[in-house]
Amino acid sequence: MACANLVKLNAASSSWIGQKSPFGQRSQGSSTRRVSFSIRANSYTDELVQTAKTIASPGRGILAIDESNATCGKRLASIGLDNTETNRQAYRQLLLTAPGLGEYISGAILFEETLYQSTTDGKKFVDCLRDENIVPGIKVDKGLVPLPGSNNESWCQGLDGLASRSAEYYKQGARFAKWRTVVSIPCGPSALAVKEAAWGLARYAAISQDNGLVPIVEPEILLDGDHPIDRTLEVAEKVWAEVFYYLAENNVVFEGILLKPSMVTPGAEHKEKASADTIAKYTLTMLKRRVPPAVPGIMFLSGGQSEVQATLNLNAMNQSPNPWHVSFSYARALQNTVLKTWQGRPDNVEAAQKSLLVRAKANSLAQLGRYSAEGESEEATKGMFVKGYTY
């Protein structure tokens, strides 16, 4: 076949080497056809690469606090607080001003509201992060909606106006971005849903890089279902193959992106639970088959695992060297105990911040492969899976 000997160029080009003329016919008088191609120049490339390296620094990971106002409201309601901007600001101030947070956290993903907020003393949250050597990031997608023609699946909206929004976020101090789409195994997944997820992520990544933001690429494979771990591996390999194909087609610079994959686990309702070592084995197998070593960092989502389980799994993946920085981008797995400690009371802020640092340090140690679950609280071992959970 004509495509059998094609070799793909790097992410800066979408041309092919060794391509035959259309319909498999060669030009007369020539045994080969020379292919010309252009490499996209991006004035932000050096900065993107440096930002990605900073976030993917040893012993550090990402604090994800980019929940929408509606989802943040659900968190606040769990401790009896109303969903008001004042309460959201108070909670996020607690998180972003924890003393010494930068020792364990290299990046913080913010919701748009938070990017423009300040502390009660008037200091911008972005400046609080910079003072701790934490890179500010921003959630840029507009959420999930039903995908017509699919098996009750979803697609992620938000490409319209993304370039102008990204430029404004950069001016405000953001240096990386996050776009979350999902794939459901119980719903198939259909080829349409996988392609839509991959194409949307690739377009978002290219637009982000053009505006100076390192894109976090996140096709979350939901935990919903009773499927075995081998089925999750099969779907993950298909999804990530499609994602990297379209990233290359869109000339995305691999050295200037970060990934936020799901760990390869059995479905949440599967009768047999997998050990941390098994999850690490399957997850690293998938990554080594699909992710180029040019990518600087793999920042896992917790996906509803308990705080301790997410940390144990990360630790198991760092027991031997990997081609990339393997770390965390956790929301609930860093915040669950914090929220319950705080309870909305000003006199609990210091204790809540200490609990955040405990979880951040635990995951820092896991990134270095040095974590032990000895002494963890009972609360930290409780699972947080919610079927059909969305941000």
Disulfide bonds with the S-S distance in Angstrom:
none
